[in-house]
Amino acid sequence: MDVLIIGGGLAGLAAALDLAGRGHAVAVAERRAYPFHRVCGEYVSNEVRPYLARLGADPAPLGLANICRFELSSPAGRVLHSPLDLGGFGVSRYALDEFLYHKAVAAGVQFYLPATVANVAFDAATGRHAVALADGRALAPRVVLGAYGKRANLDRQLERPFFRQRSPYLGVKYHLRLPGHARDVIALHNFRAGYAGISAIEDGKLCFCYLTTRDNLKAHGGTIAAMEKAVLHQNPHLRAIFHEAEFLYDQPEVINEISFAPKQPVEQRVLMCGDAAGLITPLCGNGMAMALHGGALASAAAHDFLTEKTSRPAMEAAYARAWQAQFGTRLRVGRAVQGLFGGPVLSEAVVRALAHWPAAVQGLMRRTHGAPF
């Protein structure tokens, strides 16, 4: 086996398709069987379209929603409107991940499903990784990519510093139907200690996803419904969504311990990509495109090593440089922008100021998005 990819999300599936297309023997270990939902905003910048086309995985058959406008509301309901220069598309992770999974299977990628990676170590004597699956199977790939998402027990095994830090954030996601909601808009609505995003996906549905804190949840009895009614409903746009929409889940998808702390793109000779390498704040709305782009960068670096164009240390250094060059500024800007929201007074002031300063809005978007690749 040339490459083992731990995690079958967007970064992992893109890298699998990319490396298989370059002639390498690739396997993916994913802890869940497709299709399944993920807590994710489900908006993708159009910067990824040329890359997906090169992989033979243009998602157009999925019935994408074309998104070209942006709205931002303050906790009291003041709204800022802006065009999206490059634009993007909306599609559920349920549909997109399964689509890419079938493309990868057709390309010859081997999948371990469901499978949890219990341990990864590098054997200098053989020049290969020793990977242990939780069911006892042992694998020995030449290269390992870590594409397993925001937080996993593997981070503890790899002794990644961010894993020792508690994060206050949790994410909640629904799919819903809301007649009359514009399908070309991605809207972000602020509320006390959080913000929510809503945008169209396939089949006439909308993705509604929000980020808040455990303290916000605890303050309202630890129940999501009580918190939503007491806090999110204070924003009139969010109150209208809860009153008028048909919610398609019996219970929302929820994820805890979402960390925006800096991470390293290479850990103990594992090339990290997607959220495992770094997570942009959802307010900046570009995590899915970054995951796909990270998969592309990791694939290019791994290919050069596997074809003996570079050494292992050179592969790791080249990937780390490319990752930081592409995403370092985006993540820093994202963390800074997140600090402007969450508090009602500051959020109101920021939205009011940005509404009169459209050039600043466009500048922030450019700093958190990339060019087509």
Steps between C-alpha positions, in 0.01 A plus 500: 500500500638840402267729695256455787257787555348512846155651460266504203372857503560755227876527545545125524277416205656767278850379586396140435367587155802717424762243601316208338485704181878538518539122510554437871349224715273686743285391793261698719403411858171665598320432827149523349335341196372730224273688472479695825451856621771727639473826693601739224377822339477333154599803293797452265691780329525471123879505537482118515317442172807467271661252741188284528473502122860379471419216738206399282267591786310810392206505746252658256288178481415543868262788430710774657361830621688789340582765762612852408380728781589544865299637792610567858263593781574638846333352810229767480436428131692775317603356161804550279477391133793426270568318174734200498759573233596139429185342638451141592258213518297324765492123538460275803792303631265200497482525120846636416700257714310201363550628144877532552511163677349322199740686268792382715379139504474510120856635488628196692531649848469239776270590791499370855142565618421546780850511644668692782874558501630429848869577453744643247878476533786544255752218463829657393649159427246419229414856395133419548230583751365235734125557521278300733124489447276454804392156374859375507591535134847642428591714199840619376458793258790709374308825560219584742263794458296608802162621378286393794337829587493750781589280796561129556663265747786469252589861587559381857717211381704741287530735801376802309507808729154631407339177624594581859312830485126497564299685236176679596334458161232265374331478161139413416360420154156446349364450150173676438256632244401866505274618216599837363859495624731622222714216367784722380582644845717383787388682812677524836290605799664602827365434847645527850809275522458357152391526140300293254531445127228403256536422130343282234610147417360237261135389467351830610642464850700740715789439735462682832806477721614701800794535735463588867655416837443237766441780750216630284348152502552446874339836582173369354477165670733316263231452234543621145132586452491718812817682398368560149177648631670718762800619297478440125140623483618845612623555144181556299643325192577188701164515676330501161698194390399303809135603466461450124734218397432129477786331685598172335694340789334353807809615690777732383853385426728628778877511544690613811852627567542689171848648527633792295840479669800493265615154391800371307456365145754222566496292819741210555541452124125506434382762250190661649235647274148634528382584851773278646753758379308813594142614536379835368223667697158422346426873487742513206310222325775329305597182681382259229707668230802506730463128568497420129797729437690343789444159347646630175812636671558179697456289187756702304755473779441127549524437125840667478628279783350179363653565159839568667513863397546601864604342828261448791631804693475709184142380443401597852672840480352578159150410614528705819617804300227462240231455766608804698532711185150407386311498831702668775368850435144375448497334842646805676248732336219256584593496869519881503160537331340254741613722787282781363180302542317322779461800730175684417639854534815440296313294239250780450779755459696284255200424277401868501852607404546236230165588344650840416838359394444245221868502403586362843249217458650405165849523644414259783348257253813506286717439805302190599448353151742386234526510125387216271756221506 
